[in-house]
Amino acid sequence: MERIIEYQDVTFRYEGDDENHVLPLTINGITLNIEKGSFAAVLGRNGSGKSTLAKLTNAIHLPEDGRVLVEGLDTSEEKNVELIRRKVGMVFQNPDNQIVATIVEDDVAFGPENLGIEPDEIRRRVDDALKAVGMYEFRLAEPHKLSGGQKQRVAIAGILAMQTDCIVLDEPTAMLDPIGRREVLATVQRLNRERGITVLMITHFMEEAVQADRVIVLDHGKVFLDGCPRDVFTNTQAIERCGLTVPQATALTRALADSGISIRTDVLTEEECVEAVLKACGKE
């Protein structure tokens, strides 16, 4: 598949308080490719480097060594930064920090306006983006009156209106309730599957990661596991070494198997878990 983001032996460290205080590498020699149109989830304990990896994609951070390429454009070259940020849009944890206008449709229009897009085209893009995230009926609403999940969907609409090829989400559901998390995840999945938008999602929710095509697990700034969700989460010992847990459905079937029940243990979702339990009980 065609690559949209390439990390080539990338290292990065944050600056210490003074010249004599050198912090350890946050990203330590990562080589990784993200394919166009894919949906990849990045997991890792706190301090593993996952949010830093996200911010390296569109030149919020620049590598200490190595290169990050977006459709062949080097993020370290200043002349490329504006174009790279048109190709890769970022959505962060707190939706309130991303709202810049007092009306939803004005907020979504902010990015295209800064790009100098013609008003008629902005109108078309805003309407299309809001419909894509299921927020068109709220286009004249005041953002502060929306739920957390709705605000995050407006933030995603703002990225869509700029017609980016890739959306990078840095723990976008961390501050949301379960309903808001479901709203945002469903929106992201639909954009990926129906529009072919590349998604790189940083998350600490295992149940979100299983919805991706690919799961990348970071530990101490390195790629520790990389594969499809079923392959990654069946490697229980490796997951636990990284300070993570498997999805609840997986943990339940494994607990049942450990107690002597003959049951499939590679389930990932609630639906698969129910099916496995019914089969084990002879009620399938």
C-alpha positions in Angstrom: 0.0 0.0 0.0 1.0 3.6 -0.5 2.6 5.2 2.5 1.3 8.5 3.9 3.6 8.8 7.0 7.1 7.4 7.4 9.2 7.5 10.5 12.8 6.7 9.6 15.0 5.9 12.6 13.4 8.8 14.5 14.7 9.9 17.9 13.3 12.8 20.0 13.8 14.1 23.5 12.4 17.0 25.4 14.6 19.8 26.7 15.7 19.7 30.3 15.4 22.5 32.8 19.0 23.5 32.1 21.9 22.5 29.9 23.2 20.1 32.5 19.9 18.3 32.8 19.6 16.0 29.8 16.3 14.0 29.6 16.2 10.5 28.2 14.9 9.9 24.7 11.2 9.9 24.5 11.3 8.4 21.0 14.2 6.0 20.6 15.0 5.0 17.0 11.5 4.3 15.7 11.1 3.2 12.1 7.4 2.9 11.1 5.2 3.3 8.1 1.5 4.3 8.1 -0.3 3.3 5.0 -2.8 5.6 3.2 -6.4 4.7 4.0 -5.5 2.6 7.1 -6.7 2.9 10.7 -3.9 2.4 13.2 -4.2 2.6 17.0 -1.2 3.4 19.1 -1.1 2.1 22.7 1.4 2.5 25.5 1.7 3.3 29.2 2.2 6.9 30.3 5.6 8.1 29.1 5.9 5.5 26.4 6.1 8.2 23.7 2.7 7.7 22.0 1.6 11.4 22.2 5.0 12.5 21.1 4.8 10.2 18.1 1.5 11.9 17.2 3.0 15.4 17.4 5.9 14.4 15.1 3.5 13.8 12.3 2.8 17.4 11.4 5.9 19.2 12.7 4.6 20.2 16.2 7.8 18.4 17.2 10.8 17.8 15.0 13.1 14.8 15.3 16.4 15.0 17.0 17.7 12.4 14.6 16.1 10.6 11.7 13.3 11.9 9.5 9.5 12.0 9.5 8.0 12.1 6.0 4.4 13.0 5.1 3.7 11.9 1.5 7.4 12.3 0.9 7.7 15.8 2.5 10.2 16.1 5.3 8.7 17.7 8.4 12.1 19.2 9.3 12.1 21.5 6.3 10.3 24.7 7.1 9.0 25.2 3.5 7.0 22.0 3.9 5.2 22.7 7.2 2.2 24.5 5.8 1.5 21.8 3.2 2.1 19.0 5.7 -0.5 20.5 8.1 -3.0 20.6 5.2 -2.4 16.9 4.7 -2.4 15.9 8.4 -4.9 17.3 10.9 -4.6 16.9 14.7 -7.4 16.4 17.2 -6.4 16.6 20.9 -7.7 15.4 24.2 -9.7 18.5 25.4 -12.3 19.6 22.9 -12.7 22.9 24.7 -9.2 23.9 23.8 -10.0 23.5 20.1 -13.1 25.6 19.9 -12.3 29.1 18.5 -15.7 30.5 17.6 -19.1 31.1 19.3 -21.1 29.3 16.6 -20.4 25.7 15.4 -20.4 26.4 11.7 -18.0 29.4 12.2 -15.7 27.2 14.1 -15.6 24.6 11.3 -15.0 27.4 8.8 -12.0 28.8 10.7 -9.4 26.5 9.1 -10.5 26.9 5.4 -10.8 30.7 5.9 -7.2 30.8 7.1 -6.2 28.9 3.9 -7.8 31.7 1.8 -10.6 29.4 0.4 -13.4 31.1 -1.5 -16.6 31.7 0.5 -18.8 29.5 -1.6 -16.3 26.7 -1.3 -16.1 27.2 2.5 -19.9 27.0 2.7 -19.9 23.7 0.8 -17.0 22.3 2.9 -18.5 23.3 6.2 -21.9 21.7 5.4 -20.3 18.5 4.0 -18.0 18.2 7.1 -20.8 18.7 9.6 -23.0 16.2 7.8 -20.1 13.7 7.8 -19.8 13.8 11.6 -23.5 13.9 12.2 -23.5 17.5 13.5 -25.2 19.4 10.7 -28.4 20.0 12.7 -26.2 21.8 15.3 -24.5 24.1 12.8 -26.0 27.2 14.5 -25.6 26.0 18.0 -23.2 27.5 20.6 -20.3 25.1 21.1 -20.2 25.6 24.9 -23.7 24.1 25.1 -22.7 20.9 23.4 -21.7 17.6 25.1 -18.0 16.6 25.1 -18.6 14.0 22.4 -20.4 16.6 20.2 -17.6 19.1 20.7 -15.0 16.5 19.6 -17.1 15.8 16.5 -17.1 19.5 15.7 -13.3 19.5 16.1 -13.1 16.5 13.6 -15.4 18.4 11.2 -13.0 21.3 11.3 -10.2 19.0 10.2 -12.4 17.6 7.4 -13.2 21.0 6.1 -9.6 21.6 5.5 -9.7 18.4 3.3 -6.8 16.6 5.0 -5.8 13.2 3.9 -5.0 12.0 7.5 -6.4 12.6 10.9 -4.2 12.1 14.0 -6.2 11.9 17.2 -4.3 12.2 20.4 -6.4 10.5 23.1 -9.6 12.2 21.7 -11.9 10.3 24.1 -9.9 10.5 27.3 -12.1 13.3 28.8 -15.4 11.9 27.5 -18.1 9.7 29.1 -18.9 6.3 27.5 -21.6 7.8 25.2 -19.2 10.5 24.0 -16.5 7.9 23.4 -18.9 5.8 21.3 -20.0 8.9 19.3 -16.4 9.9 18.5 -15.2 6.4 17.7 -18.2 5.7 15.4 -17.5 8.9 13.6 -13.8 8.1 13.1 -14.6 4.6 11.8 -17.1 5.9 9.3 -14.7 8.5 8.0 -12.0 5.8 7.5 -14.2 3.2 5.9 -16.5 5.4 3.8 -14.1 8.2 2.8 -10.8 6.5 3.0 -9.3 9.0 5.4 -6.2 7.7 7.1 -6.6 7.5 10.9 -3.8 7.4 13.5 -5.4 7.3 16.9 -3.5 7.5 20.2 -5.6 5.8 22.9 -5.5 4.1 26.3 -8.8 2.3 25.8 -8.2 -1.3 24.7 -11.8 -1.6 23.4 -11.1 1.3 21.0 -7.9 -0.2 19.8 -9.6 -3.4 18.7 -11.7 -1.5 16.2 -8.5 -0.5 14.3 -6.9 -2.4 11.4 -3.6 -2.3 13.2 -2.3 -1.9 16.7 1.1 -0.4 17.5 2.3 -0.7 21.1 5.1 1.6 22.3 7.3 1.0 25.3 10.1 3.2 26.4 10.1 5.1 23.1 10.3 1.9 20.9 7.9 -0.1 18.9 7.3 -3.2 21.1 4.4 -4.8 19.2 2.9 -4.1 15.8 0.1 -6.1 14.1 -3.6 -6.7 13.7 -5.6 -6.4 17.0 -6.1 -10.2 17.4 -2.4 -11.0 17.0 -1.4 -8.2 19.4 -3.9 -8.9 22.1 -3.4 -12.7 22.1 0.2 -12.0 23.1 -0.9 -11.5 26.8 2.5 -11.7 28.3 4.0 -9.0 26.0 1.0 -6.8 26.6 1.4 -7.1 30.4 5.1 -6.4 30.2 4.2 -3.0 28.6 2.0 -2.2 31.6 -1.2 -2.7 29.6 -4.2 -5.0 29.9 -6.1 -6.9 27.3 -9.7 -6.0 26.4 -12.3 -7.0 29.0 -13.9 -9.5 26.7 -10.5 -11.2 26.2 -9.7 -11.2 29.9 -13.1 -12.8 30.7 -12.8 -15.7 28.3 -9.2 -16.4 29.4 -10.3 -16.4 33.1 -13.0 -18.9 32.1 -10.4 -21.0 30.3 -8.1 -20.9 33.3 -10.9 -22.2 35.5 -11.2 -25.3 33.2 -14.0 -24.3 30.8 -13.3 -25.1 27.2 -13.8 -21.8 25.5 -12.3 -19.7 22.7 -9.8 -17.2 24.2 -8.9 -15.0 21.2 -12.1 -12.9 21.4 -11.8 -9.1 21.3 -15.3 -7.7 21.4 -18.4 -8.1 23.6 -20.2 -9.8 20.7 -17.5 -12.4 20.2 -17.4 -13.0 24.0 -21.2 -13.7 24.1 -20.9 -16.0 21.1 -17.9 -17.9 22.8 -19.7 -18.2 26.1 -22.9 -19.5 24.5 -20.9 -22.1 22.5 -19.1 -23.2 25.6 -22.4 -23.7 27.3 -23.7 -25.7 24.3 -26.4 -23.1 23.5 -25.1 -21.7 20.2 
